[in-house]
Amino acid sequence: MSYAPPVELTERRQGHYAGAVSRLVAFAADIGALWGLYTLGLAGLSFAVELVTGHALKFQGHQFVTLAVLVVWSFVYFAYQWSLSGRTIGMAVLGIKVVAADGTPVTTRESVIRTVALPFSFVLFGIGFLGILIGRERRAWHDHLAGTAVVYSWDARAARLRWLAKQDPGVPRRRSGRPATTATPE
Amino acid sequence: MAPNPISERIESMAQAIAERVVNLVMDAIDIDALLDGIDVDRLIQRVDVDKIIDRVDVEQIINRVDVDKIINRVDVEQIIERVDVDRIVERVDVDRIVERVDVDRIVERVDVDRIIERVDVNSVVERVDVGRIVDQLDIDALVEQTELGSIIAKSTTGVASEVLDVVRAQGVGLDDFFARWTNRLLRRPMSELPLGPPTLVAPAGPTPGGRP
């Protein structure tokens, strides 16, 4: 793999407001992780119950319970991770994190409020998320309610150095990060 | 013994006669003609200057000279004003002087250890603007063209980190794309938008290329 993070995209972005695509992909990754862990948890619980009692645990017909468990699990998933480090699994993958509106680390209280307020951004076809695209500070409704913001936090400088370290020293390089010759990607 | 009046009168007469003779001779001599007849050069050649100098007691002369008094009478400022330094410097052949300087010999005489001991390293380090030096370094070139690159590659590179780099960089690129078009539709200058929370972004303003 020879993709070079361009200088313009990487080195000057830490602490800047994260954009809509990064946040959307991170959220999608979180939903995947949330659902995967939830399913894995239920399967593990079922297996354990069957192992102990000898009877298979069936969830059909207990939609309310499973839904309640899912809601609680979702709350724990987001609130715990945001209060712990300001980022969820998906956010960590995309290199973004939640901070207080002034840039200081997010508090547990803000994390809880943000988690509770998150569903409100989904009402009316997700109009609450529009602020990420058109807002001056790229903040959604739940960000405003919790007093938080989302910023880039990944070490793009290290990523660029890793890429440069793997390049052939003889190949001339442009400032954009790509070799000046017509080297073909691997 | 009483003086003899006769001899005194004879003596005075002789004196008067001598004076008269001298005056007559002097009147008769043409001084100019006499000087014209003297060969001064020949006369000077016959003078033994060395012998004269040998007879001069220089030490005694020097002892009699009051040097302080002479110096006090010298107007140094006036002398300096009359010196044309530029003209003197123009006449100095610096290259020739430099050629005659034995640098190696000078360096050998320098006690480097003593100089280093007198240097306040902490003070020097405090005055060094490390940030400015780092800014001037082309870190990219350094990593790319030195062994440092392979060290970084060996210590940090993994498939997972590369995938993450790609995903993140692509995400930032798409963020920029959408933000750019959104701001264009809203007729909103990108330079007026805040880059990030105040404590995370320096208040120096937007980056040269503007924010996404």
Contacts between the chains, C-beta under 8 A, distances in Angstrom:
chain1	res1	chain2	res2	distance
A	1	B	159	7.9
A	1	B	162	5.3
A	1	B	163	7.8
A	1	B	166	6.9
A	3	B	162	8.0
A	3	B	165	7.4
A	3	B	166	4.9
A	3	B	169	7.1
A	5	B	165	5.8
A	5	B	166	8.0
A	5	B	168	7.8
A	5	B	169	4.1
A	6	B	169	7.3
A	6	B	173	7.9
A	8	B	209	6.1
A	9	B	169	5.5
A	9	B	172	4.7
A	9	B	173	5.6
A	9	B	176	7.2
A	10	B	169	6.2
A	10	B	172	7.2
A	12	B	207	5.1
A	13	B	172	6.2
A	14	B	200	7.7
A	15	B	195	7.7
A	15	B	196	4.6
A	15	B	197	7.1
A	15	B	200	3.2
A	15	B	201	5.2
A	16	B	195	5.0
A	16	B	196	4.3
A	16	B	200	7.9
A	16	B	201	6.6
A	16	B	211	7.0
A	17	B	194	7.4
A	17	B	195	7.2
A	17	B	196	5.4
A	17	B	197	7.9
A	18	B	175	6.9
A	19	B	171	7.6
A	19	B	172	7.1
A	19	B	174	7.3
A	19	B	175	2.3
A	19	B	176	6.9
A	19	B	178	6.5
A	19	B	179	5.6
A	19	B	212	6.5
A	20	B	175	6.4
A	20	B	178	5.6
A	20	B	179	7.7
A	21	B	171	5.5
A	21	B	174	3.9
A	21	B	175	5.0
A	21	B	178	6.3
A	22	B	168	7.6
A	22	B	171	3.9
A	22	B	172	6.6
A	22	B	174	7.7
A	22	B	175	5.4
A	25	B	167	7.7
A	25	B	171	5.9
A	93	B	164	6.5
A	93	B	167	6.8
A	94	B	167	6.8
A	94	B	168	6.0
A	94	B	171	5.5
A	95	B	164	7.4
A	95	B	168	4.4
A	95	B	171	7.8
A	99	B	197	6.1
A	99	B	200	7.1
A	100	B	197	7.5
A	101	B	197	6.4
A	102	B	197	5.5
A	102	B	198	5.9
A	102	B	199	5.6
A	103	B	196	6.9
A	103	B	197	3.0
A	103	B	198	6.1
A	103	B	199	3.5
A	103	B	200	3.9
A	103	B	201	7.6
A	104	B	197	8.0
A	104	B	199	6.0
A	133	B	178	6.6
A	133	B	179	7.8
A	133	B	182	5.6
A	134	B	182	5.8
A	134	B	186	6.5
A	136	B	193	5.5
A	136	B	194	6.3
A	137	B	194	6.1
A	149	B	196	7.8
A	149	B	197	5.7
A	151	B	196	5.5
A	151	B	197	6.7
A	151	B	200	6.1
A	152	B	172	6.9
A	154	B	164	7.7
A	154	B	168	5.3
A	156	B	168	7.3
A	156	B	169	7.4
A	156	B	172	8.0
A	158	B	156	6.9
A	159	B	161	7.5
A	159	B	164	7.9
A	159	B	165	4.0
A	159	B	168	7.4
A	159	B	169	7.2
A	160	B	140	7.5
A	161	B	139	7.3
A	161	B	140	7.9
A	161	B	143	5.2
A	161	B	152	5.7
A	162	B	152	6.4
A	162	B	153	6.7
A	162	B	156	5.5
A	162	B	157	5.3
A	162	B	161	6.8
A	162	B	162	7.4
A	162	B	165	7.0
A	163	B	165	7.1
A	164	B	140	5.5
A	164	B	143	4.7
A	164	B	144	4.6
A	164	B	149	6.5
A	165	B	143	5.4
A	165	B	144	7.3
A	165	B	148	7.6
A	165	B	149	3.7
A	165	B	150	6.6
A	165	B	151	7.8
A	165	B	152	4.3
A	165	B	153	3.9
A	165	B	157	7.2
A	166	B	149	7.6
A	166	B	153	5.2
A	166	B	157	6.6
A	167	B	144	5.5
A	167	B	149	7.6
A	169	B	144	6.1
A	169	B	145	4.8
A	169	B	149	7.5
A	173	B	140	7.1
A	173	B	141	7.8
A	173	B	144	6.4
